[in-house]
Amino acid sequence: MRRRMLGCAAAAIMLVSGRPSPGGEMLVVRGDVVHTMTGPPIEKGVVVIEGGRITLVGSALDIPVPPAARVLEGRVVTPGLIDAHTALGLSGYLNQEQDQDQLDKGEPIQPELRAIDSYNPRERLIEWVRGFGITTIHTGHAPGALVSGQTMIVKTAGETADDAVVKPVAMVAVTLGDDARPGDEKKSPGTRSKAVAMLRGELVKTQDYLRKRELADPEKRPDRDLRREAFADVLRGRLPLLVTVNRATDIDAALRIAAEFGITIVLDSAAEAYLAADRIRAAGVPVIVHPSMRRGGKGETENISFETAATLRAKGIPVALQSGFEGYVPKTRVALFEAAVAAANGLTTEQALATITTDAAAILGVADRVGALRPGMDADVAVFDGDPFEYTTHCTAVVIDGRVVSEAPR
């Protein structure tokens, strides 16, 4: 029956009113199937939005549509989708020097670099992915340096970075493995052990900095140090390290660092995570799996697999999916398509949808606001004219914070 409901007949958006939808206007989204991500999908479901928040979710039989409400209709309704790791807003579509702020190679360790200071909410690629239902992104400094900077979480709407921001600082981005090497044999780190030693050294220095900052005599306290403060937030448990790794040996190194310093880490990419799955699970570490369609098949990613997300989830490891960082035009993938490939390679439809909604929100620490359709949540909704994972389906409407921000089928 569900397949018939998600059949090829496309449902156009019906607008009761042609007015724009400001956050204070009542909005009703109706779908033949509504994936709330808090329970089973609701057939003939309704989501009621007011004041930028979801106020009611349930069956159309139980929830009448207020006469003054604006109505959107589609075959399938989901929470706004979450891209768990990207460089969008720092990496631009022009692929030219002036819109490539995702990586500074001046030094190997720069945790003090703030993503919010480079984020461009008007970047055209943000509008592009938003049209596919992506409403929240975890973005910031890209892999390619031992410690490349900070990440942030933003909505894919807003005139300024401050308008869009959900978390101004989310994680500190670290890379272990070949991508951490500067490409110049005269610069450090030149080897894996050197990279780990440098990271360990920074954490030890920060422990000493914290001790001295607590000295009773203010004359003996060290001056403020932005680098130390960033690492201090990691040591205090306020920020996790986002550790981009691929080989199982590098994954083990990251787990050792986490255990040694008692810090929280999130593994990123992790092409060989299935080889270290038991150790990852024992450590209680989540994984933002590499894009399913990542180009490669050589070097550190020679053992990449379409089935990694399914394998890790079967082991009980929290998993989210991402578009990642693309060094070539068009500069970004779309997380929706990555989840569709994962759904074709071991995940159920609900599990795959969770990797870009509820599970992604939980890993990013924003599950109280986004990732599900329930009363009190941010009113972020995606509307589709068929199964979201079918290539013939279009995203026909996108709502962010109660505002209709996209209506062009994509």
C-alpha positions in Angstrom: 0.0 0.0 0.0 2.8 2.4 0.9 4.4 2.0 -2.5 1.0 2.9 -4.1 0.9 6.0 -1.9 4.4 6.9 -3.0 3.6 6.2 -6.7 4.6 8.3 -9.6 1.6 10.7 -9.6 3.0 14.0 -8.6 1.1 16.2 -6.1 1.6 19.9 -6.7 1.7 22.3 -3.8 -1.7 23.8 -3.1 -1.6 27.3 -1.7 -4.8 28.6 -0.1 -3.2 32.0 -0.1 -0.6 33.5 -2.4 0.9 35.5 0.5 4.4 34.9 1.7 4.6 32.9 4.9 6.2 34.9 7.7 7.1 33.0 10.8 4.0 34.4 12.6 1.4 33.1 10.1 -0.4 29.9 10.7 0.8 27.3 8.2 -0.6 23.7 7.7 1.4 21.0 5.9 -0.5 18.0 4.8 0.9 14.8 3.3 -0.3 11.4 2.2 2.6 10.1 4.4 4.1 12.2 7.2 7.4 10.9 8.6 7.5 12.5 12.1 10.7 10.5 13.0 9.1 10.0 16.5 7.1 7.0 15.6 5.5 5.2 12.7 4.7 7.3 9.6 1.3 8.9 9.7 -1.0 8.3 6.7 -2.9 11.4 5.7 -1.0 13.4 8.2 -1.0 17.0 9.2 1.6 19.4 10.6 0.4 22.7 12.1 2.8 25.5 12.4 2.5 28.8 14.2 5.0 31.4 15.4 7.8 29.5 13.8 7.2 26.4 15.8 5.3 23.1 15.3 2.1 23.2 17.4 0.3 20.0 16.3 1.1 16.8 14.4 -1.4 14.0 13.7 -4.0 12.5 11.4 -6.0 14.8 9.1 -9.1 13.0 10.6 -8.3 14.4 14.0 -6.9 17.9 13.1 -9.1 20.2 11.2 -7.5 22.9 9.1 -8.2 26.4 10.5 -9.9 28.6 7.8 -7.3 31.3 7.9 -4.3 29.0 7.6 -2.1 28.7 4.5 -1.9 25.1 3.3 0.9 23.1 1.6 0.2 19.6 0.3 2.4 16.8 -1.0 2.8 13.1 -1.2 5.4 12.8 1.5 6.3 15.2 4.3 9.5 14.9 6.4 11.4 17.0 8.9 13.8 19.5 7.4 16.9 17.5 6.4 20.2 17.8 8.1 23.6 17.7 6.4 25.9 16.4 9.3 29.1 17.7 7.8 29.9 20.1 4.9 32.0 23.2 4.2 29.1 25.1 2.6 29.2 28.8 3.2 32.9 28.8 3.5 33.5 26.9 0.2 31.7 28.6 -2.7 30.4 27.6 -6.0 32.7 29.8 -8.0 35.7 27.7 -7.0 37.9 30.8 -7.0 40.2 32.1 -4.4 37.8 34.7 -3.1 35.1 32.2 -2.1 37.3 29.4 -0.8 37.7 30.1 3.0 37.3 26.5 4.2 41.0 25.8 4.8 44.0 27.9 5.9 47.3 26.1 5.4 49.5 28.7 7.0 49.9 26.6 10.1 49.1 23.0 10.9 47.2 23.8 14.1 44.6 26.6 14.3 41.7 25.7 16.5 41.0 29.4 17.1 39.7 30.0 13.6 35.9 30.5 13.8 33.6 29.3 11.1 31.1 32.1 11.8 33.7 34.7 10.7 33.9 33.3 7.2 30.3 31.9 6.7 28.4 33.5 3.8 24.7 32.8 4.1 24.1 34.2 0.6 26.3 31.6 -1.1 24.4 30.2 -4.0 25.2 26.6 -3.1 23.2 27.0 0.2 20.2 28.0 -1.8 20.8 25.0 -4.1 20.9 22.4 -1.3 18.0 24.1 0.5 15.8 23.4 -2.6 16.3 19.6 -1.9 15.0 19.9 1.6 18.3 20.6 3.5 17.3 23.0 6.2 20.2 22.6 8.7 23.9 22.1 8.0 27.0 21.4 10.2 29.6 23.4 8.4 33.0 25.0 8.9 36.7 24.4 8.3 37.4 21.5 6.1 39.7 18.5 6.5 43.3 19.1 5.2 45.2 20.3 8.2 46.0 18.7 11.6 43.6 21.2 13.3 41.9 23.3 10.7 39.5 25.4 12.9 36.0 25.4 14.3 32.7 24.2 12.9 29.2 25.7 13.4 25.5 24.7 12.9 23.3 26.9 10.8 19.9 27.0 9.1 20.0 27.3 5.3 18.1 30.6 5.5 18.9 34.0 6.9 20.4 37.3 5.7 23.4 37.1 7.9 25.4 34.5 9.7 23.9 35.6 13.0 20.4 35.2 11.5 21.1 31.6 10.4 23.1 30.3 13.4 22.0 27.5 15.6 25.3 26.8 17.3 28.1 29.4 16.6 30.7 26.8 17.7 29.9 23.1 17.4 33.2 21.2 17.2 36.9 21.6 16.6 38.0 20.0 13.3 41.0 17.6 13.3 42.4 15.5 10.6 44.6 12.4 11.1 46.2 10.5 8.3 47.5 11.5 4.9 45.3 14.6 4.6 47.0 16.1 7.7 50.3 16.2 6.0 51.1 19.6 4.4 52.6 18.2 1.2 56.0 19.7 2.0 58.5 17.3 3.5 60.2 20.2 5.4 57.0 21.0 7.3 55.3 19.1 10.1 53.5 16.8 10.5 55.3 14.5 8.1 54.1 11.2 9.5 51.1 9.8 11.3 53.0 9.5 14.6 54.2 13.1 14.4 50.6 14.3 13.8 49.3 12.5 16.9 52.2 13.7 19.0 51.6 17.3 17.9 47.9 17.0 18.9 48.8 15.3 22.2 51.3 18.1 22.9 48.7 20.8 22.3 46.3 19.1 24.8 49.1 18.8 27.4 50.0 22.5 27.0 46.3 23.3 27.4 46.1 21.3 30.6 49.0 23.4 32.0 47.4 26.6 30.8 44.2 25.8 32.6 46.1 25.1 35.8 47.9 28.4 35.6 44.7 30.3 34.8 43.4 29.1 38.2 46.3 30.5 40.2 45.4 32.8 43.1 47.9 35.4 42.2 46.6 37.2 39.0 50.1 38.3 38.2 51.1 34.7 37.7 48.2 33.8 35.4 49.0 33.6 31.7 47.4 36.0 29.3 44.4 34.9 27.3 45.3 32.6 24.4 42.7 31.9 21.8 44.3 28.7 20.8 44.4 27.4 24.4 40.8 28.5 25.0 39.6 26.5 22.0 41.4 23.4 23.3 40.3 24.2 26.8 36.6 23.9 25.7 37.5 20.4 24.4 39.2 19.3 27.6 36.3 20.7 29.7 33.8 18.7 27.6 32.1 21.7 26.1 33.2 20.9 22.5 33.9 17.6 20.8 36.8 17.0 18.4 35.5 16.2 14.9 38.2 13.8 13.8 38.4 13.1 10.1 40.0 9.7 9.6 39.8 6.9 7.1 42.2 4.1 7.9 41.4 1.8 10.8 44.9 2.6 12.3 44.0 6.3 12.4 40.7 5.5 13.9 42.5 3.6 16.7 44.8 6.6 17.2 41.8 8.9 17.6 40.2 6.6 20.1 43.4 6.5 22.1 43.6 10.3 22.3 40.0 10.4 23.4 40.6 7.9 26.2 43.9 9.4 27.3 42.4 12.9 27.8 38.8 12.0 28.6 37.5 14.1 25.7 34.5 13.6 23.4 35.2 12.9 19.8 33.0 12.4 16.7 34.6 10.3 13.9 34.2 11.8 10.4 34.4 10.0 7.1 35.8 6.8 8.6 36.1 4.7 5.4 37.4 1.7 7.3 35.2 2.2 10.3 33.7 -1.3 9.7 37.1 -2.8 10.5 37.1 -1.1 13.9 33.4 -1.2 14.6 33.7 -3.1 17.9 36.2 -0.7 19.2 34.2 2.3 18.1 31.1 0.9 19.8 33.0 0.1 23.0 34.2 3.7 23.1 30.7 5.1 22.6 31.8 7.2 19.7 29.4 8.3 16.9 30.3 8.4 13.2 29.5 10.9 10.5 30.0 8.5 7.7 31.7 9.6 4.4 29.4 10.5 1.6 28.1 7.3 0.0 29.0 8.5 -3.5 32.4 9.9 -2.6 34.9 9.6 -5.4 38.0 7.8 -4.6 38.8 4.1 -4.3 42.5 4.8 -3.8 44.9 5.7 -1.0 43.2 6.0 2.3 39.7 5.4 0.8 40.6 2.3 -1.2 38.4 0.3 1.1 35.4 2.6 1.0 32.0 0.9 0.9 28.4 1.8 0.2 27.4 -0.4 3.1 29.4 1.3 5.9 26.4 3.2 7.3 24.3 0.0 7.5 27.2 -2.0 9.0 27.9 0.5 11.8 24.2 0.9 12.6 23.8 -2.8 12.9 26.6 -2.7 15.5 24.6 -0.2 17.5 26.9 2.8 16.6 25.1 6.2 16.1 25.5 7.2 12.5 24.7 10.3 10.4 25.4 11.1 6.8 27.0 14.1 5.1 27.7 15.7 1.8 31.3 16.3 2.9 33.8 18.7 1.2 34.2 18.6 -2.5 37.4 20.0 -4.0 35.9 20.1 -7.5 33.0 21.8 -9.2 30.0 21.7 -8.3 31.7 21.9 -4.9 28.9 20.1 -3.0 27.0 16.9 -2.9 23.4 16.7 -1.6 22.9 14.8 1.7 19.5 13.6 0.5 21.1 11.6 -2.3 23.7 10.2 0.0 21.0 8.8 2.2 19.2 7.4 -0.8 22.3 5.4 -1.7 22.6 4.2 1.9 19.0 3.1 1.7 19.8 1.0 -1.3 22.7 -0.6 0.5 21.5 -2.0 3.7 19.5 0.7 5.5 15.7 0.7 5.7 13.9 3.8 4.5 13.3 5.0 8.0 16.9 4.3 9.1 18.3 6.1 6.1 16.0 9.1 6.7 17.1 9.1 10.4 20.8 9.6 9.2 19.8 13.0 7.9 17.2 13.9 10.5 16.9 12.5 14.1 20.2 10.7 14.3 22.1 13.6 12.7 20.5 16.0 15.2 21.4 13.8 18.2 25.1 13.6 17.1 25.3 17.3 16.5 23.6 18.1 19.9 20.6 19.9 18.4 17.9 17.3 18.8 15.9 19.6 21.0 15.3 21.9 18.0 15.5 20.0 14.7 15.3 16.6 13.1 11.8 15.6 14.0 8.2 16.7 13.6 6.7 17.2 17.1 5.1 20.0 19.0 7.6 22.6 20.2 10.3 21.8 17.6 11.5 24.4 15.1 9.1 24.4 12.2 11.5 23.0 9.6 9.7 20.8 7.0 10.4 19.3 3.6 7.6 18.4 1.2 8.0 15.9 -1.7 5.9 14.7 -4.6 6.9 11.1 -4.0 9.3 8.8 -2.1 12.2 11.2 -1.2 14.8 8.5 -2.1 13.4 7.9 -5.7 15.4 9.8 -8.3 12.2 10.9 -10.1 10.9 12.6 -7.0 11.0 16.4 -6.5 11.2 18.5 -3.3 8.2 20.8 -3.9 8.4 23.0 -0.8 10.7 23.8 2.1 9.8 25.5 5.4 12.4 26.9 7.8 11.3 28.3 11.1 7.7 28.5 9.9 8.6 30.4 6.7 8.1 28.9 3.2 11.6 29.5 1.7 11.3 27.4 -1.4 8.4 26.4 -3.7 10.2 25.6 -6.9 10.2 21.8 -7.5 13.7 20.5 -7.5 
